[in-house]
Amino acid sequence: MGKTVPSYRMAIECEIAGWKGFRDGLASEEEKQAFDDVMDMCRMQSAAGSVACNPILFEPMIVSILLEQQKRIRILQRKIDALLVTSLPMEKAE
């Protein structure tokens, strides 16, 4: 029989494990936590990655990271916009 193809989720876990040396080389715990957060972003989009039919595993991982970061940017932008609206002085009617 042929080899069983690992699931996308299993494949990204293997890919992430391959980056252990890079993670270990990061200078601070803050950088290591940021790296872990980015890898978690890959995991959060594993359903989409599994149907991407992309032979290069790293590409859907990067798109997953970008998608999660963009979602966070949009949330932060909405919060900034709301703060700006509430902090602007009211114009006085003359």
C-alpha positions in Angstrom: 0.0 0.0 0.0 1.0 3.6 -0.5 2.0 6.1 2.2 -0.7 7.8 4.1 -0.7 11.6 3.6 -0.6 13.5 6.9 -3.4 15.9 7.6 -2.7 19.6 7.1 -2.8 20.1 10.8 -0.2 17.4 11.4 1.9 18.8 8.6 1.9 22.3 10.0 2.9 20.9 13.4 5.9 19.3 11.7 6.7 22.5 9.9 6.4 24.5 13.2 8.7 22.0 14.9 11.2 22.5 12.2 11.4 26.2 13.3 12.4 25.3 16.9 16.0 26.3 16.3 15.0 29.7 15.1 12.7 30.1 18.1 15.4 29.0 20.5 17.7 31.6 18.9 15.4 34.5 19.7 16.9 36.8 22.2 14.1 37.5 24.6 11.1 35.7 26.1 8.9 38.5 24.5 10.2 37.5 21.0 9.6 33.8 21.8 6.1 34.6 22.9 5.5 36.6 19.7 6.8 33.7 17.6 4.5 31.3 19.4 1.6 33.7 18.8 2.4 33.8 15.1 2.5 30.0 15.0 -0.8 29.9 16.8 -2.2 32.0 14.0 -1.3 29.2 11.5 -3.2 26.7 13.7 -6.3 29.0 13.9 -6.7 28.9 10.1 -5.9 25.2 9.6 -9.4 24.5 8.2 -8.8 26.9 5.3 -5.2 25.7 4.8 -6.4 22.1 4.5 -8.5 22.9 1.5 -5.9 25.2 -0.2 -4.4 22.3 -2.3 -1.0 24.0 -2.1 2.0 21.7 -2.4 4.2 24.2 -0.6 3.1 24.0 3.0 4.7 27.3 4.1 2.5 29.5 1.7 -0.9 28.8 3.4 0.9 29.2 6.8 2.0 32.7 5.8 -1.4 33.6 4.4 -3.0 32.4 7.7 -0.7 34.6 9.7 -1.4 37.6 7.5 -5.1 37.0 7.8 -5.0 36.8 11.6 -2.8 39.9 11.8 -5.2 41.8 9.4 -8.1 40.9 11.6 -6.3 42.3 14.6 -5.3 45.4 12.8 -8.9 46.1 11.8 -10.1 45.6 15.4 -7.4 48.0 16.6 -8.2 50.6 13.9 -11.9 50.5 14.9 -10.9 51.1 18.5 -8.6 54.0 17.5 -11.3 55.5 15.4 -13.8 55.3 18.3 -11.3 56.9 20.7 -10.6 59.7 18.2 -14.3 60.4 17.8 -15.0 60.5 21.5 -11.9 62.7 22.3 -12.5 65.4 19.7 -13.7 68.6 21.3 -17.3 69.5 20.4 -17.6 72.4 18.1 -19.3 75.4 19.6 -22.3 76.7 17.8 -21.9 80.5 17.1 
